[in-house]
Every structure is written in C-alpha cells, then in structure tokens.
C-alpha cells in the first residue's frame, strides 16, 4: 500500500472485545442451526445469555459516551455492520485496496444472512455493496454519503460459498461521486451496483 493511501481494515484494539464479538456471532449462528426442534435446554440457554447481556449492560458507558468513543480519531471505525470487528451483526467482510484503485474482499455468509432458501437476503447484498462502494470512495480519496444506490440482481447469491465483493470509484464531478461494485460467486456476478454519492460528511459526536 502506498503511503498516501488510507487504511481500510480496522486494527485490533481490544483482543477481549474482538473475541467476545466473535463468540456472539457463533451463538447467533448456533441458535439458527438449533431452531425450535433442538434437544438443547433452550430455557437454560436463554437464562445464561440473559445473564451475559445484563453483565454487559451493567458495565457499559452511557449511549452518548459510547457514540463519542465509536467515532474518536480519524482512522477506520470498528463498529460498522459490514466490516466492524466490534459489531456482531457484521460477517465481517475484510476489504483491501488494490493497485488499480479498486478494493476487494472475500466473505462466506451463513444462515444469519439467509433470504431465499440457501441464498443471501437481497437486503444483505445491498448492505455489503453500499458499504463497499463507500469504502472504495475513501480509498480513491473523494468520499461522501449515499445519494442513490441502484442494484441489479443477476442470480441468487449462495450461502456457504466464498463470495468476492469488489468496488471502484468511476468519476467525480463537483460534489457528485459515481462508484460501481459487484458480488461474485466464483466468476459469476450475482449482484451489481451503481452508486451516486454526495461529497458531504456528518460531524462526528464529541
């Protein structure tokens, strides 16, 4: 990576937090696998999970304090729902910049992201692409907020298979930024996206 390029991947900050979030992702997947036909003692599981949640809530900062902490500094945030290591909703999807100016990452999605049988929910695909297009803008140097995101679903996007998510900035005209991206399974394009972004940023909480 050249020295004038931004960082795209959040660096480890608190190993305990990252490990706890990874465990939470595993719990979510395990609950879906178990379902209502499970022989597990689900009432006991619920009690134990409730105790964990109460422990976390008891020791958490206020919401306003947490928002300030989330947005502290100028580097890559750790909380977003696509790449964030602190967010159990995130798969997560690691992204890397390429010499040609595009960015790319690979991810395998499981049951928490299912829409049609055995396939990724279309809204999840939109989330991955919206974020990836935004990161491509950050990588290119001109970034902003999503104005319009147009998606084309070419074929079902499979679960349990490695997917490639990639994007690149196409043009900048004044405050308007145009970016494209796609999700592929192997060599097949599953979803493609065109985004129009506006070069504007909300102030960070302080």
Secondary structure as GFF3:
##gff-version 3
##sequence-region A 1 206
A	DSSP	alpha_helix	15	34	.	.	.	ID=ss1
A	DSSP	three_ten_helix	35	37	.	.	.	ID=ss2
A	DSSP	alpha_helix	42	58	.	.	.	ID=ss3
A	DSSP	alpha_helix	63	70	.	.	.	ID=ss4
A	DSSP	beta_strand	96	97	.	.	.	ID=ss5
A	DSSP	beta_strand	103	108	.	.	.	ID=ss6
A	DSSP	three_ten_helix	111	113	.	.	.	ID=ss7
A	DSSP	alpha_helix	122	140	.	.	.	ID=ss8
A	DSSP	beta_strand	145	153	.	.	.	ID=ss9
A	DSSP	beta_strand	162	173	.	.	.	ID=ss10
A	DSSP	beta_strand	176	185	.	.	.	ID=ss11
A	DSSP	beta_strand	188	198	.	.	.	ID=ss12
###
